Amino acid sequence: MDALKEFRDAIATLDEVSLRQRPPEYEQIGLARSVADSFWRMSDAERREAQLAMATSSRGKKLMTLSAYLAETAINRQNSDLIKTSISLHVVEGFQSDYRENIRHLVLIAHAAHKIGVEISEIISSVSAAASPVARKRLEEFTERKDDLNTLRVVGVKEDNASGRFRFVPE
């Protein structure tokens, strides 16, 4: 199966999934990896086509929500690959809506990366080549932001460890 078809299939699955309640971790990881991995295997032209398709739907918000869930899962599993996948979802979405929502979710991802000892700027650098010019610029700007702007408190979130599982919850 070609990468573009796999991507379309993954997005069709995303359309069917409700993210109002956190899906089980294995579903989050599977869905996010299906979207991100197929995106990375596409040609540049196919990626642009995929990103244009994202602009005409509400899928972007789902990708951002999924990125935050993955950030939590990265902490719970101590898995740096999930940080990269989480950021990749922002590359796929392309910062096409209100970029402040991307920033809000990137703060959560950065927090998770810090907690597991990963340098987020290195991961952003590794994925930005496939980003649209707008997304690349926004990602670079995020890495240049002052640390005090990238705190959970600034985005109205705090940590919770209910039942021994890390979660982001409203402050």
C-alpha positions, 0 to 999 in steps of 0.5 A: 500500500502506498503512503498516501493511501495509508495516510488517507486511511489513518485520517479516515480512522481519526474521523471516526474516533472520538477524543473527548475521552482519552482512548487507551494508550495503545489506540493513541499510539497506533493512530498517531503512528499511522498518521505520522509514519505514513506522512513521513513516507510520502513524497514532498508533493503528497505531503503538501496535498495531505496538508491541504486536506487538513486545512479544510476539516476539523481534523487539526484539532483532533491531531493537537488533542492526540499530540497532548495525549501522546505527551502524557503517554510519553511520560508514563512510558518514558518513551522519547519516540512518542515525543517525536510522533507528537510533534509530527502531528503538528507538522501534519496539521501545519499550524493551519488554524489558530497557531496559539492552539498549537503553541498551547499543545507544544508547551505540553509536549515540551513539558513531557520532553523535559520530564523524560530528559529529551531536548525538544529543540533537537526533535523539532529540528529533526522534523521541521524539514518536512513542515510547511513554511508556515509550520516550520516558522512557527516551530522555530519560533517556539524553540526561541520562546522564553522558558517562562512562556512555556510553562504549564501554568501559562496555558492553564494546565497542571500535572496530575498523577491519579492512580499512578498515571501522569495526566495534564488537567486544567488548573 
